[in-house]
Amino acid sequence: MTWADVVRTAIAQLRANALRALFTALGITVSVAFLVAVIAIIQGMNAFVADRIAGAMIGKDVFQVRRTPIAIGLLDDEALSRMRRRPRITERDAAAVRAALPDAQAIAIQSGWPTPLADLDWNGRTLGNVIVFGVSAAFQDVQDYRIEQGRPLTDLDVAQRRHVVVVGNDIATQLFDGVDPVGRPIRLRGERFEIVGVVAPKGRVLGQSFDAFVLVPLPAFEAIYGRRLTTVVSVKMGDPARIPEAMARAQEAMRLAHRLRPGEADDFALSTSDALVSFWRRLTATLFAVIPAIVAIGIVVGGIVIMNIMLMSVNERTREIGIRKAVGASRADIRRQFLAEAIALSAVGGITGLLAGSSLAWLVAALSPLPARVTPWSVAVALALGAGVGVLFGVYPATRAARLDPIDALRAE
């Protein structure tokens, strides 16, 4: 028999027992669908974090000088303890970085972690859980904020410790409800501030708004919250290609400012948007470690089902095997025939699982804020799993069929 004959016969057997083939391949289908859907969501999230969240929090042409790295949550207790003993990033550090990078487009200071939340009060109304940033005026340039109403914070506002704020678009729409907020007084932790500007909307990401914030001049912010919060220096270079060289100069300036000897480790961190993406991917790596174990269980169960069904098929078709051997079919022909049927069964499960997983990923992306992206490598893995299971669990039934004695097989009823 040629391979074409083998494939045609295998497909004919599947059509003749379509319902049984469907249920036999169900374990493979479910496992592959789960694999494709979860990988699609994780890959979509990775791309989303890289394209939207990281870009919104730290621009691609921006790097930060921080007290601790972004991925501090992944450190062990000893490393975390060392990080907590690091000195705060101060305005003197920002001045040192500014002197080392005269070609930077903007260098800003902002209040760092933990970012405080506050209630805003105006005319008897209260808006809760608003993020409050204490910033220098350049922070608005670093973040590419566009002022939709009023004016931005200025260096004079910062120098004179003025009680003025710039608010995100959600504050203007939710708290003031159609009233022009510019020039209106609000209360923040009991202190009176005047709104001087409203930032154009930045949008929502995964249901989280980027427009529910208040920008307060850094000295006024520190007067309310104190100076114990970690500060961050953000540097906007304008061109991502210039970031590595600028980070090297900033690192040298910081080491001189902190009087670190040669060989001493840095007591600060330099971070880019890539660090945030890397942090996210390290978190999702745990999922990638768990997924294969879950899928493997389903695949093994599906493979055992296929093997049992193929063994049952051998018993049912014993007389057929005897007739084929009697008319000249070799052991290799019989082995190829049953192995092809097992591979076809698992391939059907793999293809069906691929379609189901892709559809599920699309449905999740359409009905929820979670993005999804089916990647070529996940498609290849799904198809390879389907074919591989057929080979692995089809060998024994095919070998058993090939070893049947033709005389005994012909006597079978």
N, C-alpha and C positions, 0 to 999 in steps of 0.2 A: 504493500500500500504506500502511495505517496503521501507527503504531508498534507497536500490539498484534500485528499480523500479522508485523511484522519480528521481534519478540521471540519469538513462537511458532515461527517458522521457524528462528531461531537455536538455540533450545532443542532443536528436533527434529533439527537437524544434529548437535548435541553428543551426543544420545542414539544417533543412528545410528552415530556413530564414538566411542563412549564411551572405549575403551581408548586410541585416539590422542589424544583430548582430555585424558585423564588425564596421559599422558606429556608432551604439549605444555605443559601448565600446571605441570609439575613444578618447573621453574626458579623460577617465581613462588612456588610453594608453599614451597619450601625457603627462599627469601630472606625471605618474609614471616614464616614460622615462626621463623627466626633473629631477626628484628627484634623480634617480639612477645615471645619468650621472654627475650631479653637485656634489653629495656626493662622487662619485668615484674620480673626479678630486681633490676635496678638501682633501680627505683622502690620495690620491697619493701625493699631494703637502706636506701634513703634514709629511708623511714618508720620502719624498725626502729632506725636510728641516732638519729633524732629522738625516738622514743617510749621506747626502752629503754636504749641505750648512753649517749647524752648525759644522759638522766635519771639513770642510775646513777652516772655519773662526776661530773656537775655538775647538781644539781637545777634544776628550772625556776624556783625561787624563790631561787636562789643565784648569786652572781657571784664571780669570783676576781680578786685582785690578783697579778699574776705578773711575773717578770723579763722573760720573752719571751712573745709570743703563742702560742696553740695551734698556729697554722698556720706555725710557724717552718720546717717542712720544705719549704715552697713558696717561701722567700725565696732571692734570688740571693746569691752569695758576699759581695758588698759589704755588703748589708743584714745578712747573717748575722754578719759580722765586727763590725758596729756593735752588734748585739744582745749579742754576747759581752762587749763592753766595758761593758755596763750594770752598775750596782751591784746587789748581792744585795738581795733583800727580807729585811728583818730584823724582829726583835721590836719594835724602835722604830717601824717602819712599821706593824706591826699595832696598836700602841698609838695611833698617829695616826689610823688608820682607825676604831678603836674609839671614840675621842673624838669623831670627826665623825659617827658613826652610833650614838648612844645608843639608838635605837629598833630596832636590829637584834635578831633573835631569838638569833643566835649568831654569833660571830666566832672563827675557828679558824686555827691555824698548822699546816702539815704540811710534812714534808720533800718536796722537789719532784724535779725531774728531775736526774740519772737515778735512778729508783726502784730501790733495791738489791734483789737476790734473795739469799736465804740458805738454808742447810740448818738444820733444827731437829733437835735430838737429845734423846731421852728414853728412858731405860731400855734403851739399846742399839739403839733404833730411830732411823732417820733419814728425814726428809721433806725432799725437795729442792725448789729453785726456789720458795720461799715469798716473797711480796712483803712487804717490811718498810716500814712507815710510821712516821716519827717525828712525833708529833702533840701538840697541846694537848688538854685534856679536851673542849673544845667541838667538836672535830672529829666526835665521835660524834653530837652533835646536828645538826650541819650535814649529815651523811650519812644522818640518820634511822636509825641503827643501833639495833636492838632487842636488848637483852641477854637471851639465852635462859637462861643459867646464870651464877651468880656476880654480879658487879657491874661497872659501867663504870670506866674510868680517871677519876680525880678531879683537881681542881686541886692537891690536896695531894700526889698522886703525882708530878705534874710539878714542883711547887715543891721537893720533897725529893729529886728525882732517884732515885726508887725504881726498883728493878729488877723491875717488874711489867709484865705484858702482858695485853692482850685479844686473843683469836684468833678467826679466822673459823671457820665451822662445819666446813669441810673439814679443818682442823687437828685438831679434836676427834674427828672420825669416822675419819680415816685414820691419824693418829699414835697415838691412844690406844685405838682398837679396843674400844669399849664401856666403857672405864674413865672415870670422872668426871675430867675434866682440871683442874677448878678446884682450886687449891692445889698442883698438881703442878709440879715444877721442870723447866725445859727449858734447853737451852744454845743460845745464839745467838752465833755467832762466838767461841766459847769462854767467853762470859760467861753466868752463871747468872741466869735470870729465873723469876719465879713467875707462873703463869697465875691471873688473878683473875676473868676473865669470858670467856664465849663468845657471839659475836654470832649471832643467828638467821640462818638461811640466806637469802642474797639470790638464789641461782639461778645458772644458766649462760646465757651469751649467745654464740651461734655456737661452741659447744664450749669457750668460755673461762669458767672459774669466777670468780665474784666473792666466793668464800668462802675462798680460800687466801691469807690475809694475817695479819700480826701488827701490832698497834698498840702502839708503844713510846712512853713519855713522851719528849717532844722532847729534854730535856737528856741523858737516858740514851742516846738514839739518837745524838746528836751526840758523846757520849763515845766511841762505837764507830766511827762513820763520819766524824767530823769535821764542821766547819761549812762545808765548801766546796760542799756540795750546795745547789742553788737551793731556796729555800723559797717557799711559796705561802700567801697569806692568803685564806681562804674566808669569805664573808659570806652568811648566811642571813637573808632579809628576811621570809619567811613568805607574801608575796603577790607573784607575778610582776609585777603592775602597778606595784609600788613600786621595781622594779629600776632603771629609767633614772634616776630622781631620786637614788637612793642611790649609783649609780655616779658621778654628777656630783659629789656631796659627797666621795666617796672619792677621786676624781681631784684635787679641790682640795686635800684633806688631804695626799695623796702629793706633790703639787708643792711644797707648803710644806715638807714634811719633807725633800725632796731639794733644796730651795733653788733651784728652777728659776725663771729670769727669764721675764717675759712674752714670748711669741714663741718660747721654746725648746721643742723637742719633748719629749714625755714620755719618760722613761727607764724606763718600766715599762709594763705592759699590763693592761687590764681585759677580762676574758673572761666570757662566759656560755655556757650550753649551746648557744645559737644559733651561737656561734663554732665549736663542735665540729662541728655539723651543716653549717655553711658550709664548713669545712675538708674534710669528707668529700665534699660535693657538688663542690668544686673538683677533688678527686681523680677522681671518677667522670666529670667533664666530659671528661676525656681519652678515656674509653670512648665517650661520646656523639659525640666528634669522629671516632673511628675507625669506629664502626658504620655511619654513612651511606655511607662509601666501600666497605665490604665489601658492604653490601646493594645499593648501586648497581651493582656488578659483576654480582651475581646477577640483578638486575632487567634489566640490559641484555642479558645472555645469554638470560634467559627471553623478553624481548621479541623478540630476533632469531629465536629458535626459533618463536615465534608467527607472526612475519612470514613466515618460510620455509614454515611449514605452510599458512598462508593463501594464499601464492602457489601452492603445490602444489594446494591446493583449487580455486583459480581455474582452473588448467590442467585439472584433473580434471572440472570442471563447466562447461567452455566451452560445450558443446552446451546445457546447462540454461540458461545465461545467454542464449544466442541465442534459445531458445524463449520465455523471459520477455520479452525485448525485442520479439519478434515479436508477442506478444499484448498489447503496450501498456506494458510496464514501462519507466520512464524511467531515464536515467543515475543520477539521484538515488536512485531506488528500489534499484537494484543496489548503489550505493555504501553506502546505509544498511544493506542486508542483510549485506554482508560486514563492514562496520564493526561491526555488532551482534554478529556471530559472534566477531570478534576480542575485543570487550569481554567477551562472555560467557565466552570461554576464560580470559582473564586474571582475570575476576571469580571464576570457579571456583577458580583458583589462589590468589587472595587470601583467599577464604573458607576454603578447605582449609588454607592456611598459618596463618590466624588460629586455627582450631580446633586445629591441630597445635601451634602455639606456646603457646597457652593450656594445652593438656594437658601439654606439656613443662615449662612453668613450674610447674604444679600438682605434677607428679611430682618436680621438684627440691625444691620446698618440703616435700613429704611425706617424701622419702628423705634429705634433708640438712638441716643447720642453716640453710641459706640461705633467707631468706623471699622471697616473690614476690608481686607485686600487678599484675594486668592493669588498666591504666588506660583510661578511655574514649578518651583522645586517641590511644593506641597502636592501639586498634581502628579509629578513624577513619582513621589513617594507613595501616593495612593495607588497608582497603577502598578508600581513595583510590588507593593504589599499584596495586591490581588493576585498577581501572577506567581509571586513567591510562595504564598500559602498553598496554592494549587500544586506546585511542584513538591513542596515539603510534605504535605499531608496526602498527596496522591500517589506517591511512590509505592507505599506498602500495598494498597488495594490493586494497583496496576501490576505489581510483581506477583501478587497472589493469583490474579487472573491469568497471567502469563504461564504460571507453573501448573495450571490445571491439566490433568491427563485427558487427552481428547476422547478416549474410550469411555472413561467414567463420566465425562461431561456430556457425551451423547446419550448416556443412559439416564441422565437426570430428567426428572419430570418438571 
